[in-house]
């Protein structure tokens, strides 16, 4: 049996993990904040980025569920999108070990999976920046307006920078999204302030004189017929 040097074995293992982490390709940016489905997708993105450092195979498996959640969200199938995102989160977490018990529970208990933990303070800081960018897109200019393509591209860059563990780029791109959306919101507010405003002068009212009501009394025709 031919022995492989330790350095070569470590290098081969590293290449295997790197190829497993990148086989599914970059992730699509999660949708802006606006419901339980979008929140679950965002959490799934964070879970995949955290698992990429500790469990690349699980991150690769969860990527397929994440992409399915994005497709279902775009098709407005929000219930299935949320379930696919939760599946992606569960796939990134380590399966909990069974707890010893003498008596089996009468009702089967569901399995709960926690998200992977952050690996460093820089990662936690970058995740906070991306969360701010996600919320900024909701008020990027006019209400319910679609963000500009440049803003959407910066948001996607921030998401994939977190996945690539390039936390400085993730923070810079997220800050650019926040700044551009703030500028767009200020420009929209100035545009609305420049529009003609309704006059504050009260409209003169015409004098009001109530119409006198008819006096109720006996009908003369009826009085002639009754004697």
Buried (B, 14 or more C-beta within 10 A) or exposed (E): EEEEEEEEEEEEEEEEBEEBBBEBEEBBBBBBBEBEBBBBBBBBBBBBBBBBBEBBBBBBBBBBBBBBBBBBBEEEBBEBBBBBBBBBBBBBBEEEEEEEEEEEEEEEEEEEBEBBEBBEEBBEBBBEBBBBBBEBBEBBBBEEEEBBEEBBBBBBBBBBBBBBBBBEBBBBBBBBBBBBBEEBBEEBEEEEEEEEEEEEEEEEEEEEEEEEEEEEEEEEEEEEEEE
